[in-house]
Amino acid sequence: MSLMESGKVLPLTAVAWTSNTGCCPKDFTLISITVDGVAANFTRGFGMKSGYYLCYSKDLKGSVVVSDIQVISDKDSIPHGYSYIREFLDSKTAVSKKKRVVVRTSPVANVEMAVLDIKLTAKSKMLLQHYTYVGDINGYVLWCRKGPFSSPAPKAKPRSISLEIRSLSLEEPSAPALPLRSRDLPPIPQQSRLSNRRHSLNAGDVQNTCADSSLQAITALDGVPFSLHPDFNLQANGTALQLNSQLNIHIKSVRDIENEYNYTFTVEESAAKRIRPSVST
């Protein structure tokens, strides 16, 4: 299976003129010879000081591809959406203005067909399989091949986290290293910088809390220790019976509650049964 059939050919992203390999950019490929073995130096013509070559690029960094290529004469107006190809020439080289090469570029996401390759021949009667005739220029014939192309998958750019966002993190900063001391000395107690509530926050709690209200959840009560009064501490007094005796708590049964709060609603029922006197008209 050829590269064209498999759809793994990269499209052309730019076409240009160049004087030689020294003037040709690194991401461009210079066409130095035609398909039929003739030097592809465009020196044919009157008044040519120095030769020049065609070159092309397949670098997709610009996110554009060459969707079409044409050869027009100096009397023709440039088609809409087309532009002249770039020139990487030295001071001694001048491109002929009789016939010009123009291209149409499109964003890579907006097209499915593009120019995949260009070739040159010195004989106009020669036909190239899978290639389309573009035009003749200075004794050479320009051919192009179009088809579907495969664009590389875009790479995700890592996001940079600023210092201000990192300072909003609720994670406890790492404790600084303690200075070296003798083994006979008792360990120095480290004071807790964060309250128990803030220290107990984990990743799950942070995810369940809105990003705007995560900092507002920390109130002025954080850091205040919570403890029961000794009168209500069961462990200090021993048993729950001693606590009940101190508070004079009387546990009532269901029957005691019904006898104390029982109400028959007899007054309301007798009032509802009264017959209002009728008014004679």
N, C-alpha and C positions, 0 to 999 in steps of 0.2 A: 504494500500500500504506500503510495506516495505521500509526501507531506501535504500536498494540496487536498488529497482525498481524506486524509485523517484530520484536517482542519487545525493543524498545529503550526501553521506558518504565521509568523508575526508580520503585521502590515508595515508599509512605509509610513514614516512620520514626517519626513522632510526630503526634498530634492534640491540640489544646489550645483553651481559651477565652482570649479577649483582649478588653480594653475598647476599644481603638482601635489605629490604626497606630503610635502612640507607644509603647504597651505591648507590641506584637507584636515578638518577637525577629527579628533580621535574617535568620536562616535559615528563617523561617516565611513562609507565604503566607496572607494574610488573605482570606477569602471575604466580600466586601462586597455582593454582589448575587446573587440566585438566577438559575436558568436562564431563568425566565419574566419576568425584568426587575424583580423586587421587591427592595427593600433587605433585606439579610440580617441586620438588626439585631434581636437577640432581646430586644425590648422589650415584646412582647405578654404580658400577664399582670398580675395585681393586685399592687400593692406594689413594682413594679420601679423602683428609684431611677435606674438608668442602664442603657443597653444594652450588649450584648456580642456578639462575633462568634466564629465558628469559624475556626480556622487550622490549617494542617498544614505539615509539613516533610518534605523528601526528602534530607536530609543523612545520608550513610552513614558519618559519622565514628564513630558509636557501634556500628556493625556489627550493628544490630538493625533489623528491619522490622516493620510492622504486618501481621499475618497475618489478623486479623479485627476487625470493629467491630460493636457492638450498641448498642441503646437499651433501657434497662430502667427500670422505674418504681421509686418509693421503697419499694414493698412487696416487690419482688423482691430476693432475695439476689444478690450479685455472683457470676457464674460462676467456676469454678475456672480459674486461669491468666489472668484478666482484671484490669484495674485502671482506675480512673477517670482520665480525661484530665487533663492538667495545666492550671493556670489562671495566666494572666498578666494580672491585673486591678488596677485602681486601688482606692483605699480606698472609693470611692463605688459600686462595682459588686458585686453579689452574684448568683451563679448560682442558678437555680431548682433545688430539690431534688426536684420532683415526678417529673421524668424525667432520667435521667443517661446520658451517653455513656461507654461502656467500650470498651477496646481490648485485644487480646492481641498482645503483641510476642514475636518469636522471633529467635534468631540468624540472620543472613543466610545462613550456610552450612548450616542445618538445614531450610530450606524452599525449595520451588520455586514456590509460588503465594503471592501477597501482595496487599494492597489497593493498587491503582495510583492511584486517584483517588476523591475524594468530591465530591458536588454537593448543592445545596439547591434545592427548588422550593416555591412558595407554594401550589400547587394539588395536592391529594391525588390527583385523577383524572389528572394528567399522568404519562405514562410516558416514561422515558428509555431509549433503545436502548443495549444492552450494559451497563446498570447494574442493580444489584439493590437492591430496597427494603430499607432498614434499619429505619426507624421514623419516627414523627412526634413532634416536640417543639416545644412552644410555637407551634403553628400552622404550622410548617415541616415538610417531609418530607426526610429524609436518605437519600441514595442513595450506593452505593459500586460501584466496578468492580474486580473481581479478575482476576488472570491471571498468566502467567509474567513474570518481570522479568529484566533484565540488570544484573548487578552489575559495577562496574568492576574491572579486574584489579588485584590488590594490588601496590603498589610496594615493591621491595626497599629496606630501610633500610641505609644505609652503615654498616659496622662501624667503630667507633673503636678505634684501636690505642693502648694506653697507653704511657707513657714507659718503663715497665719492660720491656715486650716489645721496644720499639725498641732498647733498650740491649743486648739479646741478639743483635743482628744481627752476622754475621761479616764484613760488608763493611768495607773500610778507610775510616776517616773522611777527609773531604776535607782536604787539607793547607792550613794557614792561609797567607794571602798574605804573601809575603816583603817586607820593607821595601825602599824604593827605595835604590839604591846607584849608584856611578859605573860607567860602562861599562869603565873600565880595570882595575877590580878583578876577580880571578878569581871564578867562581861558587862559592858556599858549598855544600859537599857536604851533602846531606840524609841523616841517619841513618835507616835502615830501622827502623820501629817493629814490624813484624810479620815473623815468620820466613818462609822461602821456602815451607814447607809450608802455613802458614796463608794466605799471600798467594796461593797457587795454587788455593785453594778457589774454585770457581765455583758458579753456580746449580745445575748438574746434580749436583755432588757433594753439595750440601746437600739436594736432593730425595731422593737415594738413601740418605741417612743419617737414622736416626730422630731425632725432635726431642729426645728425652731424652738421647741419646748423642752429639749433635753437638758439645757442649762438652767431653765426656770424650775425644773423639778427639785433642785437643790435649794432648800430653804434655810432660814436662820436657826432652825432647831437641829440642823446637822451638827454633830459633835457633842450634843447635850446627852449625858448618860441617862438611861432609863432604868429605874429600880423600884420595887414595891416597898411600901412602908412596912416597917417591922411588925405592926399590928396585923397586917394582912398577909404576912409571909407564913405559909403553912409549914415550911421546913423549920422556921425559927420557933413557932409555937408548938410544934409536935403533930397535932391531929386537927382534922376539920371540926371536931366536937368542941375543942377549946375556942376555935374561931367563932362558932355559932353562939357559944355562951357569952363571949365578950360582946358580940353585936346584938344579942337578944333576938336572934332569928327564930321564929316559930314556923315550922313546916306544917302546912294545912293539908288535910286530905280532900278528896273530891267532894265528899258529903259535907264537910265543913264549909267549903266554898259555896256549894249550892244552898245550904241553909242561910248563910250570911248574905248572899247577894240574890236570893230568890225574889222574884217579883211577878205577880199574877196578872197585872194589867186589868184588874176588875173595874177600876174607875173609868178607864178609857173605853172599856167595852160597854158599860152602862150608859155612858154619854153618847156612844155611837148608836145605841138602840132607841134613844129618845126620838119621839115623833114630833117634828116641828108643827106648830099650829098653823092651819090653813087660813089664809086671808080671803074673806069673801069679797067678790068684785061687785 
